[in-house]
Every structure is written in C-alpha cells, then in structure tokens.
Amino acid sequence: MNINKVDLNLLVYLDVLLREKNVTRAANQLNITQPAMSNGLKRLRDLLNDPILVRTSEGMVPTERAKELAPIVRGVLLTLEESLQPHKDFDPSQSSRVFRIMASDYAASTLIPALLKKMREQAPATTLDIMTPSDVTFHDVENGKVDMAINRFDQLPQSFHQKTVWRDNFACLVNRKNPVLKQFNLEGYLKSRHIWVSKTGFGVGVGMDPKDIQKLGWVDEALAKLGKQRTISVFTRNYHVAMHLAVEMDLIATLPLRAARLYENDDSMAILDPPFAIPSIELKMIWSPLLHQDASHIWLRRLITETADEINA
C-alpha cells in the first residue's frame, strides 16, 4: 500500500467508528452526514480488504484486524493532535481557567481540600469542577474534556499519562462504644457487622452480591485468602456515608487510612489497624496526551504533586 495515495481522513473515520461501533453515532461525533460516514466505511473496507465492522445480534462488532489497528490508529492521531497543540504561557495569578477533575469520593475527601487551598492562593480566579467516576468515561479523559482523573485503577489505556499520587494502607474506623473494642482481633472482627465501601474506575456501578468475593475488593479478597468472610450489613460507594454510619452505629468501616483520619479528632471514634494483612492501595492521577504539554495542565500536575507530598510528609 502506498501511503501517499491514502486519504488520511480515513484514519479519523476508522478511529471514531471503532470507538462508537455505530455509523450514525460516528457521523454525529464528526459532524458529518450518515451517508458520508457510510461511504467512509466502504472506502476503509476497500483499502484494508477487511469488513472492519460486522453486524451481529449484539450490534456492530469489530473484526480481529480492526481490533489490531484500533490502538495503533488511536496512538497516531493522539500524537499528531498533541504535536499540533499551540503553545501558550500560563500565569496562574491571572488565569480564570476551569479545571475539571474526576475524583473518587476518597480522593475528593483527602486530597482536594488541600489542593483547593493552594489553588486559591496561587490562582484565585480559577475554578475547580469536581466530577464523580460515574460522570465521565475514559473517552472523555482521552479527548481532554476532563483535565484529570484521580482514582484507583485496575486497568488503563496505554495512551494515558499517569503518576502515582500516593499509596495508602487500610484502617478500621470503630465507635468507642462498640463492644468489639474489648476483643479487637480477627475473631472479634468476623463476629461484628461491617460497612462495605469502594468505588473504582469509570461508569455507573451495579448492585453488589455479598457472595461474589472477587468483586468485593481488597478487604474481602484478603479475608478470602485466610478462608474467612465478614458479614456485610451495608454497601455504599461513598466514604462519607460509610464513616457516618460507623459513627452512628455498631458497624465497622474498613477503609483507607487517610479517609479514616478525617475522624482522628473525634473522641467518640477509634482508628485501629485491621487484625489481618490487607494490601495497600495506589491512588493515581491520569491525563490525556493532548494535555501533556499544555502549560496550565503542567502547573496543575505540579500543584497536585506538591499537595500530595505535603500530606504525605
């Protein structure tokens, strides 16, 4: 194939088609007509001698050839877009930029307050728009619609830039009137009732099944390795709800230490080490290659790193 004879716009068409898996949605994404996108798909099929997308009972499904090409094409387009971004200086003291950050409830509670304080000192006219994991998708981050995502991630697209904010251990938040404090060991822990709390990744969550250990996360997987299982009375995706319930009831909240420390000045609560080993968690910030060289984004990343370092000190 002679690259000089290839319409490079077809790479843009291919990228959007493979992400949307729908001709109409792909056309809307590129603000072109549906017939124009259909013609683009036909030209791609002729060029690559491959169907690209095949209609099934579950909708349009990419072929194996298309799956191989998807990350390559995405990487080429992102590199090109990044290279063509105009360079602008950034003066935080004069900026009125809106920074959109997707932050988990845990990150929003432990990192964002200190970050916001620094932003108000250095860039008083900027605005911080905090979004939840269910508000955005990887696609939003990849396209630069969201400046940053701060969360714990099991898997990430290879194109994203990432940096570890910090690692955190687990702790148990327990009301001092809870009888378990008289015998806070593994046996007492397992006899108690618990609050499950977790929220990772992107997208709307689904209901939890107490028997599905593999989906319950770090705490329950650590117990499963010991052949044990705790009794969960409440499932929540919000750390503040979990901590409030631990304050009000005889329930144990096992959660990251930095979240538990939000109650360290509350005399009614005790913060204890779990009576079994739980692997630490890693909080990361991720961002699109499109924003990597952006001066305002570089400033934001440095500010987040400085804030995290001060919290860790």
Phi, psi and chi 1 to 4 in degrees:
 res  aa     phi    psi   chi1   chi2   chi3   chi4
   1 MET       -  129.3 -177.3 -173.9  -62.1      -
   2 ASN   -89.6  112.3 -171.5  -20.3      -      -
   3 ILE   -62.1  -25.6 -168.9   67.4      -      -
   4 ASN   -67.1  -20.1  -66.6  -34.9      -      -
   5 LYS   -98.8    3.5  -64.0 -178.6  179.9 -179.8
   6 VAL   -95.9  130.3  176.5      -      -      -
   7 ASP   -74.3  109.3 -179.5   -3.7      -      -
   8 LEU   -66.7  -16.2  -63.6 -176.9      -      -
   9 ASN   -61.0  -24.8  -75.9  -36.2      -      -
  10 LEU   -65.0  -27.3  -71.1  178.0      -      -
  11 LEU   -65.3  -38.8  -65.9 -177.7      -      -
  12 VAL   -64.5  -43.7  178.3      -      -      -
  13 TYR   -59.6  -46.8  -73.8   16.8      -      -
  14 LEU   -61.4  -43.5  179.0   60.7      -      -
  15 ASP   -58.6  -48.4  175.8   58.1      -      -
  16 VAL   -70.1  -40.9  176.9      -      -      -
  17 LEU   -60.1  -41.2  -80.1  165.7      -      -
  18 LEU   -73.8  -23.5  -66.2  179.9      -      -
  19 ARG   -84.7  -39.2  -78.8 -170.0  -81.3  111.8
  20 GLU   -85.8  -30.3  -62.8  -65.9  -20.6      -
  21 LYS    53.9   35.4  -60.3  179.6 -179.1   63.8
  22 ASN  -160.5  125.6 -179.8  -77.7      -      -
  23 VAL   -64.4  -43.1  171.9      -      -      -
  24 THR   -64.9  -46.6  -58.7      -      -      -
  25 ARG   -65.0  -37.7  -70.7 -159.6  -58.9  -90.8
  26 ALA   -63.9  -41.0      -      -      -      -
  27 ALA   -62.5  -42.5      -      -      -      -
  28 ASN   -63.8  -37.4  -69.2  -22.8      -      -
  29 GLN   -62.5  -36.0 -176.9   78.1   16.9      -
  30 LEU   -98.1    1.6  -66.9  177.2      -      -
  31 ASN    58.1   43.3  -68.1  -43.7      -      -
  32 ILE  -123.9  171.4   62.1  174.9      -      -
  33 THR   -77.4  159.1   64.7      -      -      -
  34 GLN   -63.9  -41.0 -166.7  -91.2  -12.3      -
  35 PRO   -61.7  -36.0  -26.5   36.0      -      -
  36 ALA   -65.1  -39.3      -      -      -      -
  37 MET   -69.1  -40.1 -179.0   55.0   76.2      -
  38 SER   -60.9  -40.3  -65.6      -      -      -
  39 ASN   -65.4  -37.6 -179.2   58.5      -      -
  40 GLY   -63.0  -40.5      -      -      -      -
  41 LEU   -64.1  -40.4  176.6   57.2      -      -
  42 LYS   -62.0  -42.9 -179.8  180.0 -178.0  -58.9
  43 ARG   -65.4  -37.6  -67.8  169.0   63.1 -165.0
  44 LEU   -64.0  -41.9  -78.7  165.7      -      -
  45 ARG   -62.5  -40.3  -74.4  169.0  168.2  166.4
  46 ASP   -67.6  -41.6  -67.1  -19.4      -      -
  47 LEU   -64.7  -44.0  177.0   68.0      -      -
  48 LEU   -96.3   -5.3  -60.7  172.7      -      -
  49 ASN    53.4   47.2 -167.0   26.8      -      -
  50 ASP  -153.0  143.7 -173.1  -88.7      -      -
  51 PRO   -64.6  -22.4  -19.1   30.2      -      -
  52 ILE    69.2  -62.3  -52.9  -62.0      -      -
  53 LEU  -125.9  134.4  -69.0  171.1      -      -
  54 VAL  -120.1  131.9  178.5      -      -      -
  55 ARG   -77.0  128.6 -170.3  176.3  -58.3  -79.4
  56 THR  -130.4 -179.4   70.8      -      -      -
  57 SER   -65.2  -19.4   59.2      -      -      -
  58 GLU   -99.3   10.5  -61.9  178.8   -5.9      -
  59 GLY   105.0 -164.9      -      -      -      -
  60 MET   -78.2  128.8  -61.5  -68.7  -82.3      -
  61 VAL  -122.5  131.8  175.8      -      -      -
  62 PRO   -69.6  146.6   22.5  -31.0      -      -
  63 THR   -74.6  170.3   63.2      -      -      -
  64 GLU   -62.9  -38.4  -71.2  -57.9  -45.6      -
  65 ARG   -61.4  -41.7  171.5   73.9  166.7  140.9
  66 ALA   -66.2  -39.3      -      -      -      -
  67 LYS   -62.9  -36.2  -70.0  178.1 -177.4  177.7
  68 GLU   -67.5  -37.5  -68.3  174.3    0.0      -
  69 LEU   -78.0  -28.3  -73.2  171.9      -      -
  70 ALA   -52.4  -55.0      -      -      -      -
  71 PRO   -67.4  -29.4   23.2  -32.7      -      -
  72 ILE   -68.6  -48.4  -61.5  171.9      -      -
  73 VAL   -63.7  -42.9  171.6      -      -      -
  74 ARG   -60.6  -42.8  178.5   93.9  -75.0 -113.8
  75 GLY   -64.6  -41.7      -      -      -      -
  76 VAL   -62.4  -45.9  167.9      -      -      -
  77 LEU   -67.0  -40.0  -67.0  176.7      -      -
  78 LEU   -65.6  -41.0  -76.2  172.6      -      -
  79 THR   -62.3  -41.6  -60.0      -      -      -
  80 LEU   -65.8  -46.3 -177.4   60.2      -      -
  81 GLU   -62.2  -41.3  -71.8 -173.6   54.5      -
  82 GLU   -62.3  -41.7  179.5 -175.8   -5.6      -
  83 SER   -68.0  -29.6  -59.1      -      -      -
  84 LEU   -90.8   -3.4  -64.2  176.4      -      -
  85 GLN   -64.4  132.8  -69.0  -68.9  -36.5      -
  86 PRO   -68.8  141.8   24.0  -32.9      -      -
  87 HIS   -86.3  129.1  176.2   75.2      -      -
  88 LYS  -132.9  138.5  -64.0  179.9 -179.4  179.0
  89 ASP   -72.3  156.5  -66.8  -30.7      -      -
  90 PHE  -131.6  123.5  178.5   69.6      -      -
  91 ASP  -113.0  100.8 -178.3   -4.3      -      -
  92 PRO   -58.1  -33.0   17.9  -29.7      -      -
  93 SER   -68.5  -19.5   65.6      -      -      -
  94 GLN  -109.9   -2.5  -59.8  -61.1  -44.3      -
  95 SER   -83.5  144.3  175.1      -      -      -
  96 SER  -118.0   27.1   58.0      -      -      -
  97 ARG   -65.1  146.2 -168.5 -170.9 -168.1  -68.7
  98 VAL   -98.9  120.3  176.7      -      -      -
  99 PHE   -99.3  123.9  -70.3  100.7      -      -
 100 ARG  -104.9  118.1  -68.8 -175.9  171.1   84.4
 101 ILE  -123.1  122.6  -61.9  179.1      -      -
 102 MET   -82.9  121.3 -173.6  -70.3  -77.4      -
 103 ALA  -132.8  134.2      -      -      -      -
 104 SER   -63.4  162.1   63.5      -      -      -
 105 ASP   -56.8  -38.6 -179.5   46.1      -      -
 106 TYR   -62.9  -49.4  162.4   62.4      -      -
 107 ALA   -65.4  -40.5      -      -      -      -
 108 ALA   -63.1  -32.8      -      -      -      -
 109 SER   -80.3  -35.3  -59.7      -      -      -
 110 THR  -100.6  -30.7   56.3      -      -      -
 111 LEU  -106.3  -43.9  174.4   67.4      -      -
 112 ILE   -62.1  -41.3  -63.8  -59.6      -      -
 113 PRO   -56.5  -44.1  -27.6   36.8      -      -
 114 ALA   -69.3  -36.0      -      -      -      -
 115 LEU   -64.3  -44.6  174.0   64.1      -      -
 116 LEU   -62.0  -37.9 -178.9   58.1      -      -
 117 LYS   -60.2  -43.8 -177.6  178.4  179.0 -179.6
 118 LYS   -66.4  -39.3  -81.0 -174.9  169.1  -67.0
 119 MET   -63.5  -39.7  -70.6 -178.3   68.1      -
 120 ARG   -68.1  -28.0  -67.3 -176.2   66.4 -179.5
 121 GLU   -76.8  -42.5  -68.2  171.4   -8.7      -
 122 GLN   -95.4  -30.1  -61.5 -177.1   28.1      -
 123 ALA  -139.2   70.6      -      -      -      -
 124 PRO   -62.3  -22.5   21.0  -32.7      -      -
 125 ALA   -94.3   -2.5      -      -      -      -
 126 THR   -77.5  160.6   58.4      -      -      -
 127 THR  -124.1  141.4  -59.2      -      -      -
 128 LEU  -110.8  120.0 -171.8   58.4      -      -
 129 ASP  -106.4  106.0 -178.1    6.2      -      -
 130 ILE   -93.6  122.9  -56.5  171.1      -      -
 131 MET  -114.2  155.7  -49.2  175.1   80.3      -
 132 THR   -94.5  162.9   69.4      -      -      -
 133 PRO   -57.5  -30.0  -29.0   37.6      -      -
 134 SER   -79.6   -7.9   59.7      -      -      -
 135 ASP   -82.0  -23.4  -69.4  -28.9      -      -
 136 VAL  -133.6  169.6  -58.8      -      -      -
 137 THR  -126.5  168.1   64.7      -      -      -
 138 PHE   -57.4  -34.2  -82.0  135.4      -      -
 139 HIS   -61.3  -40.1 -176.0   44.2      -      -
 140 ASP   -62.8  -41.6  -65.2  -34.1      -      -
 141 VAL   -68.4  -44.0  178.6      -      -      -
 142 GLU   -60.3  -37.0 -172.3  175.1   54.4      -
 143 ASN   -85.0    0.5  -75.7  -12.4      -      -
 144 GLY    79.9    9.9      -      -      -      -
 145 LYS   -70.2  -26.5  -66.5  179.8 -179.8  178.4
 146 VAL  -118.0  128.3  177.5      -      -      -
 147 ASP   -67.7  -38.3  -68.5  -70.2      -      -
 148 MET  -153.9  145.8 -174.5   83.5   63.9      -
 149 ALA  -122.0  127.6      -      -      -      -
 150 ILE  -121.6  114.8  -55.4  176.4      -      -
 151 ASN  -169.9 -175.6 -157.0  -14.5      -      -
 152 ARG   -99.9  131.2  -64.1  168.0  -72.7  154.4
 153 PHE  -125.7  132.3  -59.3  100.3      -      -
 154 ASP   -80.0  -42.4  -67.4  -31.3      -      -
 155 GLN  -139.5  147.4  -66.8 -178.7  -28.5      -
 156 LEU  -136.6  145.5  -72.1  170.7      -      -
 157 PRO   -59.7  141.3  -24.8   34.9      -      -
 158 GLN   -64.3  -22.7  -67.6 -176.8   -6.7      -
 159 SER   -73.9  -19.4   61.7      -      -      -
 160 PHE   -72.8  145.8  -76.9   10.8      -      -
 161 HIS   -85.8  148.5  -68.0  -79.8      -      -
 162 GLN  -149.1  155.0   58.5  178.3  -75.6      -
 163 LYS  -150.7  137.2 -178.8  179.4  176.4   62.0
 164 THR   -74.0  127.6  -62.6      -      -      -
 165 VAL   -80.7  -50.8  177.1      -      -      -
 166 TRP  -169.5  169.3   62.3   47.3      -      -
 167 ARG  -109.6  148.4  -59.8 -171.6   71.5   88.7
 168 ASP  -139.3  142.7 -159.8    0.3      -      -
 169 ASN   -92.5  174.4  -63.8  -43.9      -      -
 170 PHE   -99.0  156.5  -81.2   84.3      -      -
 171 ALA  -145.2  163.6      -      -      -      -
 172 CYS  -111.0  125.7  -64.6      -      -      -
 173 LEU  -100.6  119.5 -174.3   64.9      -      -
 174 VAL  -136.3  136.3 -172.5      -      -      -
 175 ASN   -65.9  136.5 -169.8  -60.6      -      -
 176 ARG   -65.4  -13.8  -69.3 -167.7 -178.2  -83.2
 177 LYS   -88.3   -5.3  -65.3 -178.9 -179.1  179.6
 178 ASN   -69.5  124.3 -168.1  -37.7      -      -
 179 PRO   -57.8  -20.1  -10.6   15.5      -      -
 180 VAL   -62.1  -22.6   73.4      -      -      -
 181 LEU   -65.6  -19.3  -68.5 -177.8      -      -
 182 LYS   -72.7  -21.8  -63.0  177.2 -178.4  178.2
 183 GLN  -148.7   69.4 -173.6 -171.2   24.8      -
 184 PHE   -88.1   78.7 -165.2   73.7      -      -
 185 ASN  -129.3 -174.5   52.6   23.6      -      -
 186 LEU   -60.9  -39.9 -178.1   57.6      -      -
 187 GLU   -62.3  -46.9 -178.8 -178.3   -3.7      -
 188 GLY   -65.5  -38.0      -      -      -      -
 189 TYR   -59.4  -45.8 -177.3   91.8      -      -
 190 LEU   -71.9  -25.4  -65.0  174.0      -      -
 191 LYS   -76.9  -18.8  -72.4 -179.2  178.2  178.5
 192 SER   -82.6  172.2  -61.0      -      -      -
 193 ARG  -107.5  151.3  -58.1 -173.3   74.6   83.7
 194 HIS  -130.4  159.9  -62.3  -96.3      -      -
 195 ILE  -108.1  124.0  -52.6  161.5      -      -
 196 TRP   -93.5  132.6  177.6   95.5      -      -
 197 VAL  -143.2  130.8   56.3      -      -      -
 198 SER  -170.3  148.2 -177.5      -      -      -
 199 LYS  -157.2  113.0 -178.5   63.3  176.9  175.7
 200 THR  -129.3  164.5   59.5      -      -      -
 201 GLY    68.2 -156.6      -      -      -      -
 202 PHE  -123.2  163.6  -69.2   78.3      -      -
 203 GLY    93.4  164.5      -      -      -      -
 204 VAL   -69.6  133.6  177.7      -      -      -
 205 GLY   -77.8  171.1      -      -      -      -
 206 VAL  -123.1  166.3  -63.7      -      -      -
 207 GLY   -64.7  153.0      -      -      -      -
 208 MET  -101.6  148.5  -62.0  -58.8  -59.7      -
 209 ASP  -115.9  117.4 -177.2  -10.4      -      -
 210 PRO   -56.5  -21.4  -23.4   33.9      -      -
 211 LYS   -86.4  -13.1  -62.6  178.6 -178.7  178.3
 212 ASP   -89.8   78.3 -163.3  -13.0      -      -
 213 ILE   -57.2  -39.2  -61.2  -63.4      -      -
 214 GLN   -64.2  -21.8  -69.0 -174.9  -18.7      -
 215 LYS   -99.4   -1.4  -68.5 -175.1  178.2 -179.6
 216 LEU   -84.9  -18.2  -67.8 -178.1      -      -
 217 GLY   101.5 -165.5      -      -      -      -
 218 TRP   -58.7  -48.7  -66.2  -91.2      -      -
 219 VAL   -61.6  -50.1  176.4      -      -      -
 220 ASP   -74.8  -29.0  -63.1  -81.3      -      -
 221 GLU   -67.9  -38.0  -72.3  177.9    1.9      -
 222 ALA   -64.4  -40.4      -      -      -      -
 223 LEU   -67.0  -39.4  -78.0  172.6      -      -
 224 ALA   -61.4  -33.8      -      -      -      -
 225 LYS   -66.1  -22.4  -70.3  179.2  179.8  178.6
 226 LEU   -92.4    1.2  -59.7  174.9      -      -
 227 GLY    75.1   24.7      -      -      -      -
 228 LYS  -120.0  162.0  -53.3  -66.1 -176.5 -178.9
 229 GLN  -147.1  134.3 -173.6  173.2   -4.0      -
 230 ARG   -90.9  164.0   59.8  178.1  175.4  166.2
 231 THR   -97.5  113.2  -58.3      -      -      -
 232 ILE   -97.6  121.5  -59.9  171.6      -      -
 233 SER   -95.2  -28.0  -66.7      -      -      -
 234 VAL  -138.1  134.0 -179.4      -      -      -
 235 PHE  -108.6  130.1  -71.8   92.1      -      -
 236 THR  -144.4  152.3  178.2      -      -      -
 237 ARG  -103.5   10.1  -78.9   74.7  176.6  167.3
 238 ASN  -122.2  120.6 -171.4  -67.6      -      -
 239 TYR   -65.7  -35.3  -78.8   94.2      -      -
 240 HIS   -66.8  -36.1  -79.2  -69.5      -      -
 241 VAL   -63.5  -45.5  170.4      -      -      -
 242 ALA   -60.2  -45.1      -      -      -      -
 243 MET   -68.6  -37.7  -68.6 -174.6  -73.7      -
 244 HIS   -64.7  -40.2 -179.1   71.0      -      -
 245 LEU   -65.8  -36.0  -69.5  174.8      -      -
 246 ALA   -65.3  -35.7      -      -      -      -
 247 VAL   -67.4  -42.3  169.8      -      -      -
 248 GLU   -86.9  -21.3  -63.3  -64.7  -33.7      -
 249 MET  -134.1  172.7  -54.8  179.2   68.9      -
 250 ASP   -87.9   54.0   59.8  -16.1      -      -
 251 LEU  -116.6  145.8  -63.5  169.8      -      -
 252 ILE   -97.8  129.8  -61.9  175.7      -      -
 253 ALA  -106.4  114.2      -      -      -      -
 254 THR  -101.4  113.0  -54.5      -      -      -
 255 LEU  -151.2  169.4   64.7  170.7      -      -
 256 PRO   -56.5  143.5  -28.7   37.2      -      -
 257 LEU   -57.9  -41.3  177.2   59.0      -      -
 258 ARG   -64.1  -30.8  -76.0 -178.7  178.9   83.1
 259 ALA   -71.5  -44.1      -      -      -      -
 260 ALA   -60.4  -34.3      -      -      -      -
 261 ARG   -67.2  -11.0  -78.6  179.0  175.7  165.8
 262 LEU   -63.0  -18.0  -64.2  174.9      -      -
 263 TYR  -110.2   16.9  -79.8   80.9      -      -
 264 GLU   -68.3  -19.6   63.2 -176.3   -7.5      -
 265 ASN   -96.8    5.5  -65.1  -37.4      -      -
 266 ASP   -91.6  110.5 -172.2  -27.5      -      -
 267 ASP   -65.0  -17.1  -66.3  -23.2      -      -
 268 SER   -82.7   -7.1   69.3      -      -      -
 269 MET  -119.0  149.1  -57.9  -57.2  -65.6      -
 270 ALA  -118.3  139.4      -      -      -      -
 271 ILE  -112.9  118.2  -59.7  174.6      -      -
 272 LEU  -126.0  153.0  -54.0  166.8      -      -
 273 ASP   -70.8  139.4  -69.0  -27.9      -      -
 274 PRO   -60.2  146.3  -21.4   32.7      -      -
 275 PRO   -80.9   23.4   29.6  -34.4      -      -
 276 PHE  -159.2  161.4   56.9   99.7      -      -
 277 ALA   -79.2  131.5      -      -      -      -
 278 ILE  -126.5  128.4  -53.9  173.2      -      -
 279 PRO   -58.6  144.8  -22.9   33.4      -      -
 280 SER   -70.3  162.6   60.6      -      -      -
 281 ILE  -108.8  159.5   62.1  168.6      -      -
 282 GLU  -122.4  119.3 -173.6  175.2   20.8      -
 283 LEU   -91.7  127.8 -174.5   70.0      -      -
 284 LYS  -123.4  154.6  -70.6 -175.9  177.0 -178.3
 285 MET  -113.2  138.2   57.9  178.5  177.4      -
 286 ILE  -128.9  151.7   64.1  170.5      -      -
 287 TRP  -154.5  165.9   61.7   94.2      -      -
 288 SER   -79.7  148.1  168.1      -      -      -
 289 PRO   -58.7  -25.8  -24.4   33.5      -      -
 290 LEU   -63.3  -25.6  -63.5  178.3      -      -
 291 LEU  -105.3    0.2  -64.3  170.3      -      -
 292 HIS   -62.3  -36.3 -171.6   61.7      -      -
 293 GLN   -98.2    1.2  -58.5  -62.7  -23.1      -
 294 ASP   -69.3  127.5 -178.9   88.4      -      -
 295 ALA   -62.0  -40.6      -      -      -      -
 296 SER   -68.2  -33.1   62.7      -      -      -
 297 HIS   -72.9  -38.5 -157.4  -88.2      -      -
 298 ILE   -59.9  -41.6  -68.0  171.8      -      -
 299 TRP   -61.4  -44.1  172.9   82.3      -      -
 300 LEU   -62.8  -43.7  175.4   64.6      -      -
 301 ARG   -62.8  -41.9  -60.9 -162.1  -56.1  -94.6
 302 ARG   -63.5  -40.1  -72.8  174.7  178.0  167.2
 303 LEU   -65.8  -40.8 -162.1   65.8      -      -
 304 ILE   -63.4  -43.3  -68.8  173.2      -      -
 305 THR   -62.9  -44.9  -59.7      -      -      -
 306 GLU   -60.6  -43.3  -70.7  174.8    9.4      -
 307 THR   -62.8  -45.2  -56.2      -      -      -
 308 ALA   -63.9  -40.2      -      -      -      -
 309 ASP   -63.0  -39.4  -72.1  -15.5      -      -
 310 GLU   -68.1  -38.1  -70.6  178.9    6.7      -
 311 ILE   -66.6  -36.5  -67.6  173.7      -      -
 312 ASN   -74.8  -21.2  -72.3  -27.4      -      -
 313 ALA   -63.3      -      -      -      -      -
